[in-house]
Amino acid sequence: MLLSMRTTLTIDDDLAAAIERFQASKGLKLREAVDVLLRSGLELVERSPTSKPYEGPVFESKLVPGVDPNRMNQLADELEVEEHLS
């Protein structure tokens, strides 16, 4: 079991400033502030449901392979003629 770990992190300036503001507002040492923030973030991530890819309804289409979608008016005209003839 790992009791404690020392490491060096490179933190973006805006994030470092936010950590310092949090630290000052709570009266914590830097290590304590980072621990609190990491625990809070990890807890939030672990509680969040995993997102699944969106699955929407499937519709049938009268479009067929090889039909140019830029010529939809022509297709609509052809379908209208076919319907009128039948």
C-alpha positions as CSV (number, residue, x, y, z in Angstrom):
1,M,0.0,0.0,0.0
2,L,1.4,3.4,-1.0
3,L,1.4,5.7,2.0
4,S,2.6,8.9,0.4
5,M,4.1,9.9,-2.9
6,R,6.3,12.8,-3.9
7,T,6.1,14.0,-7.5
8,T,6.6,17.1,-9.6
9,L,3.7,18.4,-11.6
10,T,3.6,21.1,-14.3
11,I,0.3,23.0,-13.9
12,D,-1.1,25.6,-16.2
13,D,-0.9,29.1,-14.9
14,D,-4.6,29.6,-14.7
15,L,-5.1,26.4,-12.8
16,A,-2.2,27.2,-10.4
17,A,-3.9,30.6,-9.7
18,A,-7.2,28.9,-9.0
19,I,-5.5,26.4,-6.6
20,E,-3.8,29.3,-4.8
21,R,-7.2,31.1,-4.5
22,F,-8.8,28.0,-3.1
23,Q,-5.8,27.5,-0.7
24,A,-6.1,31.0,0.6
25,S,-9.8,31.0,1.0
26,K,-9.7,27.8,3.0
27,G,-6.5,28.5,5.0
28,L,-4.8,25.4,3.8
29,K,-1.3,24.5,3.0
30,L,-0.6,23.8,-0.7
31,R,-0.4,20.1,-0.2
32,E,-3.7,20.0,1.7
33,A,-5.5,22.1,-1.0
34,V,-4.2,19.9,-3.8
35,D,-5.3,16.8,-1.8
36,V,-8.8,18.2,-1.3
37,L,-9.2,19.2,-4.9
38,L,-8.0,15.9,-6.3
39,R,-10.2,13.9,-3.9
40,S,-13.2,16.1,-4.9
41,G,-12.5,15.7,-8.6
42,L,-11.9,12.0,-8.4
43,E,-15.1,11.5,-6.4
44,L,-17.1,13.5,-9.0
45,V,-15.7,11.5,-11.9
46,E,-16.3,8.1,-10.1
47,R,-19.9,9.1,-9.4
48,S,-20.7,10.3,-12.9
49,P,-22.4,7.8,-15.1
50,T,-20.4,6.7,-18.0
51,S,-21.7,8.1,-21.2
52,K,-22.8,5.8,-23.9
53,P,-22.7,6.7,-27.6
54,Y,-25.9,8.2,-28.8
55,E,-28.3,5.8,-30.5
56,G,-31.2,7.4,-32.3
57,P,-34.2,6.0,-34.2
58,V,-33.6,4.4,-37.5
59,F,-35.7,5.4,-40.5
60,E,-36.2,3.8,-43.8
61,S,-35.4,5.9,-46.8
62,K,-36.3,5.8,-50.5
63,L,-32.8,6.8,-51.3
64,V,-30.7,4.1,-52.9
65,P,-27.0,3.7,-53.3
66,G,-25.7,5.7,-56.3
67,V,-28.3,8.4,-56.1
68,D,-26.7,11.9,-55.9
69,P,-28.1,13.7,-52.9
70,N,-27.5,17.0,-54.7
71,R,-30.2,16.0,-57.2
72,M,-33.0,15.4,-54.7
73,N,-35.5,17.4,-56.8
74,Q,-34.9,15.0,-59.7
75,L,-35.5,12.0,-57.5
76,A,-38.7,13.6,-56.0
77,D,-39.9,14.2,-59.6
78,E,-39.2,10.6,-60.6
79,L,-40.9,9.2,-57.6
80,E,-43.9,11.4,-58.2
81,V,-44.1,10.2,-61.8
82,E,-43.9,6.6,-60.7
83,E,-46.7,7.1,-58.2
84,H,-48.9,8.8,-60.7
85,L,-48.4,6.0,-63.3
86,S,-49.2,3.3,-60.8
